[in-house]
Amino acid sequence: MSRSTALRAYILTRLLLAPLMLWTITTLVFLLLRATPGDPIDALLGPRAPASAKDALRQQLGLDAPLWSQYLSYLQALLRLDLGSSLASQGQTVWQIIGAHFPATVELTLGGMLVASTVGIGVGILAASRPNSHWDAGGRLFGIFTYAVPVYWFGMILQLLFAVHLRWFPIGTRFPLNVSPPQGPTGLYLVDSLLAGNLQQFGLTLYYLALPSLTLGILISGIFERIVRVNLQQTLKADYVEAARARGIPERRIVLNHALRNALIPVVTVLGLTFASLLGGAVLTEVTFSWPGLANRLYEAIAQRDYPVVQGLMVFFAAIVTIVSLAIDILNAYIDPRIRY
């Protein structure tokens, strides 16, 4: 089989598996929501509401239909790209919720990824270039720390230190409540404030973004630190690195210009998947800092038993992860022929 034929077969296989993965996730979300305790009607009307009012609302929302009928209606709506409407916020569609809250999640994720990649890659290079030293041991401890520490605990510690005691940063939210936020086409405050040429709004956005991004970034930086350290240590033992040392090239130049390029190849894959996962997985960070993102909105919908919002947001997040994973797999297969065999 030629390389081009193998690549086409690999891409076709991944394209066929992507819808199956999405269908599996959507089905699991649908079933698990209805298997968990609680009634969305009680969440809307309260447990003391008359039974007649509950029955009328349940019939109006279609929750009195058999489970298989609800499931078929759910799939038919998904095929039309209709994610439904909120039960708690009457008249608000899931797409409107995504449009209102997703830019905040994107901004937080970008800030967290910037901190994570900078800190993780930096610590990884420092640890790998000094094997069996205090720097190497410190890098290992840093990776263990970031894996073990709960997000909410670490976020509250940073809030107590930097917001309460030192008063360097605000304790939460995305923008001052007494100041009009940037208005623009993207919903990203940093971008919209720059487009409007308002440097004051840009500075305030960075000021409120700093502490949540630092929390999220530090706790995921251990992923990059571990990958960079392990791969860079292996790369530094390669023959071409030894040949560069024999030619008298300075060690700093060998690490940065020769070994690091090859060691960062797997980091690109992890970077893309981590970014996609954070778009839907930054729930604890958003809740801790009262960040008005989509993950925080998902948390509220779960508490309210808002079936359509939970289902719609989970499908949206799953689609993002699936698309990014598919793109990374295809890119890796194109770069490395061994993947498609």
Sequence and secondary structure as in RCSB ss.txt:
>XXXX:A:sequence
MSRSTALRAYILTRLLLAPLMLWTITTLVFLLLRATPGDPIDALLGPRAPASAKDALRQQLGLDAPLWSQYLSYL
QALLRLDLGSSLASQGQTVWQIIGAHFPATVELTLGGMLVASTVGIGVGILAASRPNSHWDAGGRLFGIFTYAVP
VYWFGMILQLLFAVHLRWFPIGTRFPLNVSPPQGPTGLYLVDSLLAGNLQQFGLTLYYLALPSLTLGILISGIFE
RIVRVNLQQTLKADYVEAARARGIPERRIVLNHALRNALIPVVTVLGLTFASLLGGAVLTEVTFSWPGLANRLYE
AIAQRDYPVVQGLMVFFAAIVTIVSLAIDILNAYIDPRIRY
>XXXX:A:secstr
  HHHHHHHHHHHHHHHHHHHHHHHHHHHHHHHHHSS  HHHHHH TTS HHHHHHHHHHHTTTS HHHHHHHHH
HHHHTT   B SSSTT BHHHHHHHHHHHHHHHHHHHHHHHHHHHHHHHHHHHTSTTSHHHHHHHHHHHHHHHS 
HHHHHHHHIIIIIIIS  S SS SS TTS     SS  HHHHHHHTT HHHHHHHHHHHHHHHHHHHHHHHHHHH
HHHHHHHHHHTTSHHHHHHHHTT  HHHIIIIIIHHHHTHHHHHHHHHHHHHHHHH HHHHHHTT  SHHHHHHH
HHHTT HHHHHHHHHHHHHHHHHHHHHHHHHHHHH GGGG 
